């Protein structure tokens, strides 16, 4: 049956829940980070998701789940994703599987990004107000590992990447948390990332160029897993990055999580000690994974990410007030 458009719903509508690093421009919500999510509930049988794909040269990958079904992969090459279900009440969750690290995703106009334009409901469907997330607020700052690059396979494009397989995504879900998963391939504290992304020092506090990362509330815990891509790193440089996080979030617990390879571990430990801040904690991740837990000797596999999360979760419980959702 042909689609008969009814209500048009903008991304800013409170009935749509956005989670993660989303920037806003007139009529659209934009994310360049894997692991970002949106969700909504509707009564009826059909809804369309709108995306602006104009100018994109690489299509982002999404997982879309309706009710308790299996996530379905959608490669966003067209501007409309049509969803239908039996008449009734439904919950839809959309998670960014991957935004390619290999093309511009920092300086608008983007070559790859998720540009969400809202919803269109058919004449018999109605959007319902969903409950807002009520768990703790977590922020993760990392590189390609946090992004989920090569978690599925050695494929270097989005086929091999999955933000929902990342240790960061798994950890946030274990705590029932609202999560900001900020991972940029190749990025370090002082090294620039792929896709025209600046260094960690320069990108912190921004969704993308020209879009400040505004928060409704500060995170309970911010976890920093940067450094493996830095050829050289001094305690002063790492301390400067943490100081920027502290300036943005005066009361937040900041967790320094050194690279899983152990690179710069001593430098990071020295930086944390120099800060003399009781609310900055160091979690030693030495030996959590080996090359056998990776798809390419560097990037953790699905099982490797799970192995990291299984160790990070109790470590966070020991070092912070976070507790797993039962």
C-alpha positions as CSV (number, residue, x, y, z in Angstrom):
1,X,0.0,0.0,0.0
2,X,1.4,3.5,-0.8
3,X,2.7,5.6,2.0
4,X,0.3,8.3,3.1
5,X,2.4,10.9,5.0
6,X,0.9,12.2,8.3
7,X,2.8,13.8,11.1
8,X,6.3,15.2,10.3
9,X,8.6,15.1,13.4
10,X,11.8,17.2,13.7
11,X,14.9,15.7,15.3
12,X,14.6,18.2,18.2
13,X,11.2,16.9,19.1
14,X,11.3,15.6,22.8
15,X,9.6,12.4,21.7
16,X,12.9,11.5,20.0
17,X,15.7,10.5,22.4
18,X,19.2,11.3,21.1
19,X,22.2,9.8,22.9
20,X,25.8,10.5,22.2
21,X,27.7,13.2,20.4
22,X,25.1,14.9,18.3
23,X,25.5,18.4,16.9
24,X,22.5,20.4,15.7
25,X,21.9,22.6,12.6
26,X,18.5,23.9,11.5
27,X,16.2,20.9,10.9
28,X,18.9,18.2,11.4
29,X,20.9,16.4,14.1
30,X,24.4,15.3,13.1
31,X,26.8,12.8,14.5
32,X,30.2,11.7,13.2
33,X,30.7,9.2,16.0
34,X,30.0,5.4,16.0
35,X,28.0,4.3,18.9
36,X,25.7,7.4,18.9
37,X,22.0,6.4,19.2
38,X,18.5,7.6,18.7
39,X,15.2,6.0,19.8
40,X,11.5,6.6,19.7
41,X,8.2,4.8,20.3
42,X,5.2,4.9,18.0
43,X,1.7,3.5,17.8
44,X,0.7,2.4,14.3
45,X,2.4,0.3,11.6
46,X,4.7,2.5,9.5
47,X,7.3,5.3,9.9
48,X,10.0,6.8,7.7
49,X,13.4,7.9,9.0
50,X,14.8,10.9,7.0
51,X,18.5,11.4,6.3
52,X,20.4,14.1,4.4
53,X,22.8,12.2,2.2
54,X,23.6,15.2,0.0
55,X,27.4,15.4,-0.7
56,X,28.3,12.2,1.2
57,X,30.8,10.1,-0.7
58,X,30.8,7.2,1.8
59,X,27.6,5.9,3.3
60,X,27.4,5.5,7.1
61,X,26.3,2.2,8.6
62,X,23.4,1.9,11.0
63,X,21.9,-0.8,13.1
64,X,18.1,-0.5,13.4
65,X,16.1,-2.6,15.9
66,X,12.3,-2.7,16.1
67,X,10.9,-4.0,19.4
68,X,12.8,-7.1,20.4
69,X,13.9,-8.1,16.9
70,X,17.4,-8.6,15.7
71,X,19.3,-5.4,14.6
72,X,19.1,-4.9,10.9
73,X,22.0,-3.3,9.0
74,X,21.1,-0.2,7.0
75,X,23.8,1.4,4.8
76,X,22.4,4.9,4.4
77,X,22.7,5.6,0.6
78,X,19.2,7.0,0.2
79,X,17.5,9.7,2.1
80,X,14.6,7.6,3.4
81,X,14.5,4.5,5.5
82,X,11.1,2.9,5.5
83,X,10.1,0.9,8.6
84,X,6.9,-1.1,9.0
85,X,5.5,-3.4,11.6
86,X,2.2,-5.0,12.6
87,X,-0.3,-2.4,13.9
88,X,0.4,-1.7,17.6
89,X,2.9,0.0,19.8
90,X,6.6,-0.2,18.9
91,X,10.0,0.9,20.1
92,X,12.7,1.7,17.5
93,X,16.4,2.0,18.3
94,X,18.9,3.3,15.8
95,X,22.6,2.9,16.6
96,X,25.5,4.2,14.5
97,X,27.5,1.1,13.5
98,X,30.2,3.2,11.8
99,X,31.1,6.5,10.3
100,X,34.1,6.0,8.1
101,X,37.4,7.2,9.5
102,X,38.9,7.5,6.0
103,X,37.1,10.5,4.6
104,X,36.3,13.9,6.0
105,X,34.0,13.7,8.9
106,X,35.1,16.8,10.8
107,X,34.8,19.9,8.5
108,X,31.3,20.5,7.1
109,X,30.3,19.6,4.4
110,X,31.1,16.1,5.4
111,X,32.1,13.1,3.2
112,X,30.7,10.8,5.8
113,X,28.3,11.5,8.7
114,X,24.9,10.6,10.0
115,X,22.7,13.7,9.2
116,X,19.3,12.8,10.7
117,X,16.3,14.9,9.4
118,X,13.5,13.5,11.6
119,X,10.6,11.2,11.0
120,X,7.5,11.0,8.9
121,X,4.5,8.9,10.2
122,X,1.7,7.6,8.1
123,X,-1.8,8.9,8.7
124,X,-2.6,6.1,11.1
125,X,0.6,6.3,13.2
126,X,1.4,8.5,16.2
127,X,4.7,9.1,18.0
128,X,4.6,8.5,21.7
129,X,6.6,10.1,24.5
130,X,9.5,7.7,25.6
131,X,11.1,7.6,28.9
132,X,14.4,9.4,29.1
133,X,17.5,7.4,30.1
134,X,17.8,7.4,33.9
135,X,21.2,5.7,34.4
136,X,24.6,7.4,35.0
137,X,26.3,9.5,32.3
138,X,29.5,8.2,30.9
139,X,31.9,9.7,28.3
140,X,34.6,7.8,26.5
141,X,37.4,9.5,24.6
142,X,39.6,7.3,22.5
143,X,40.8,6.3,19.1
144,X,40.0,3.6,16.5
145,X,39.6,1.0,19.3
146,X,36.9,3.1,21.0
147,X,35.3,3.7,17.6
148,X,35.1,-0.1,17.0
149,X,37.4,-0.2,13.9
150,X,38.2,-3.7,12.7
151,X,36.2,-5.3,15.5
152,X,34.4,-7.5,13.1
153,X,37.3,-8.3,10.7
154,X,40.5,-7.0,9.2
155,X,38.5,-5.0,6.7
156,X,39.7,-1.4,6.9
157,X,36.3,0.2,5.9
158,X,33.0,0.2,7.6
159,X,32.4,-3.5,6.8
160,X,34.9,-4.4,9.5
161,X,33.9,-1.8,12.0
162,X,31.2,-1.8,14.6
163,X,30.8,0.8,17.3
164,X,28.4,-1.5,19.2
165,X,31.1,-4.1,19.5
166,X,33.5,-1.6,21.2
167,X,34.5,-2.1,24.8
168,X,33.1,1.5,25.4
169,X,29.6,0.6,24.1
170,X,29.6,-2.7,26.1
171,X,30.7,-1.0,29.3
172,X,28.1,1.8,29.0
173,X,25.3,-0.8,28.5
174,X,26.4,-2.8,31.5
175,X,25.9,0.3,33.7
176,X,22.6,1.3,32.0
177,X,24.3,4.5,31.2
178,X,23.7,7.4,28.8
179,X,26.9,7.3,26.8
180,X,29.0,9.6,24.7
181,X,31.3,7.4,22.7
182,X,33.9,9.6,21.0
183,X,36.4,7.6,19.1
184,X,38.5,8.8,16.1
185,X,40.8,6.5,14.2
186,X,44.5,7.4,14.3
187,X,43.9,10.2,16.8
188,X,46.2,10.6,19.9
189,X,46.7,13.2,22.5
190,X,48.8,15.3,20.1
191,X,48.4,13.3,16.9
192,X,45.7,14.3,14.4
193,X,43.1,11.7,13.5
194,X,42.0,10.4,10.1
195,X,39.2,12.1,8.3
196,X,40.6,15.7,9.0
197,X,40.0,15.2,12.8
198,X,42.3,17.3,14.9
199,X,44.4,16.0,17.8
200,X,42.7,15.0,21.1
201,X,43.9,18.3,22.6
202,X,42.2,20.3,19.8
203,X,39.0,18.3,19.3
204,X,37.9,17.9,22.9
205,X,34.8,19.9,23.5
206,X,33.6,19.8,19.9
207,X,31.1,17.5,18.0
208,X,32.9,18.5,14.8
209,X,34.3,21.8,13.5
210,X,32.1,24.7,14.5
211,X,29.8,22.7,16.7
212,X,30.5,22.9,20.5
213,X,29.7,19.7,22.4
214,X,27.0,21.0,24.7
215,X,25.7,18.9,27.6
216,X,22.5,18.9,29.5
217,X,24.4,17.7,32.5
218,X,28.1,16.8,33.1
219,X,29.1,13.1,33.0
220,X,29.5,11.1,36.2
221,X,32.6,9.5,34.8
222,X,34.8,10.4,31.8
223,X,37.2,7.7,30.5
224,X,40.2,8.6,28.5
225,X,41.9,5.9,26.3
226,X,44.2,7.9,24.2
227,X,48.0,7.7,23.5
228,X,48.7,4.6,21.5
229,X,48.8,6.6,18.3
230,X,51.2,9.2,19.7
231,X,54.8,8.5,18.6
232,X,56.0,10.6,21.6
233,X,54.1,11.7,24.6
234,X,55.1,13.7,27.6
235,X,53.5,13.8,31.1
236,X,52.8,17.5,30.5
237,X,50.9,16.8,27.3
238,X,48.7,14.1,28.8
239,X,48.1,16.2,31.9
240,X,47.1,19.1,29.7
241,X,44.4,17.0,28.0
242,X,43.1,15.8,31.4
243,X,43.1,19.4,32.6
244,X,40.9,20.4,29.7
245,X,38.4,17.6,30.7
246,X,38.6,18.8,34.3
247,X,37.9,22.5,33.2
248,X,34.8,21.4,31.4
249,X,33.6,19.0,34.2
250,X,34.8,20.3,37.6
251,X,33.1,17.5,39.6
252,X,33.4,14.5,37.2
253,X,35.5,11.5,38.0
254,X,38.1,11.2,35.2
255,X,39.6,7.8,34.5
256,X,43.0,7.5,32.8
257,X,42.9,4.2,30.9
258,X,46.3,3.7,29.3
259,X,46.6,2.0,25.9
260,X,45.9,-1.7,26.1
261,X,49.3,-2.4,24.5
262,X,51.0,-0.7,27.5
263,X,52.4,2.1,25.3
264,X,53.2,5.3,27.3
265,X,51.8,3.7,30.5
266,X,54.6,5.1,32.6
267,X,54.1,8.6,31.1
268,X,50.4,8.5,31.8
269,X,51.0,7.3,35.3
270,X,53.4,10.2,35.9
271,X,50.9,12.7,34.4
272,X,48.1,11.5,36.7
273,X,50.4,11.7,39.7
274,X,51.5,15.3,38.7
275,X,47.9,16.4,38.6
276,X,47.4,15.6,42.3
277,X,43.6,15.4,41.8
278,X,41.9,12.8,43.9
279,X,39.1,12.6,41.3
280,X,41.5,11.6,38.6
281,X,42.1,7.8,38.8
282,X,44.4,5.5,36.9
283,X,43.2,2.1,35.9
284,X,46.1,-0.2,34.8
285,X,45.0,-2.1,31.8
286,X,48.3,-3.9,31.3
287,X,47.8,-7.5,30.0
288,X,44.0,-7.2,29.5
289,X,44.4,-8.4,25.9
290,X,47.1,-9.8,23.7
291,X,47.6,-9.9,20.0
292,X,45.6,-13.1,19.9
293,X,42.5,-11.1,21.0
294,X,42.8,-8.8,18.0
295,X,41.9,-9.1,14.3
296,X,45.1,-7.5,13.1
297,X,47.5,-7.6,16.2
298,X,46.2,-4.1,17.2
299,X,42.4,-3.7,17.1
300,X,40.5,-6.0,19.4
301,X,38.0,-8.4,17.9
302,X,34.5,-8.7,19.1
303,X,35.7,-11.2,21.7
304,X,38.7,-9.0,22.5
305,X,36.5,-6.0,23.2
306,X,34.3,-8.2,25.4
307,X,37.4,-9.2,27.3
308,X,38.3,-5.5,27.9
309,X,34.8,-4.7,29.0
310,X,34.7,-7.7,31.4
311,X,37.8,-6.2,33.1
312,X,36.9,-2.5,32.9
313,X,33.5,-2.9,34.4
314,X,34.6,-4.3,37.8
315,X,37.6,-1.9,37.7
316,X,35.2,1.1,37.4
317,X,33.1,-0.3,40.2
318,X,36.2,-0.4,42.4
319,X,37.5,3.0,41.4
320,X,34.2,5.0,41.2
321,X,30.6,5.0,42.4
322,X,29.4,3.2,39.3
323,X,27.4,0.0,39.8
324,X,26.2,-2.5,37.2
325,X,22.5,-2.5,36.4
326,X,21.1,-5.7,37.8
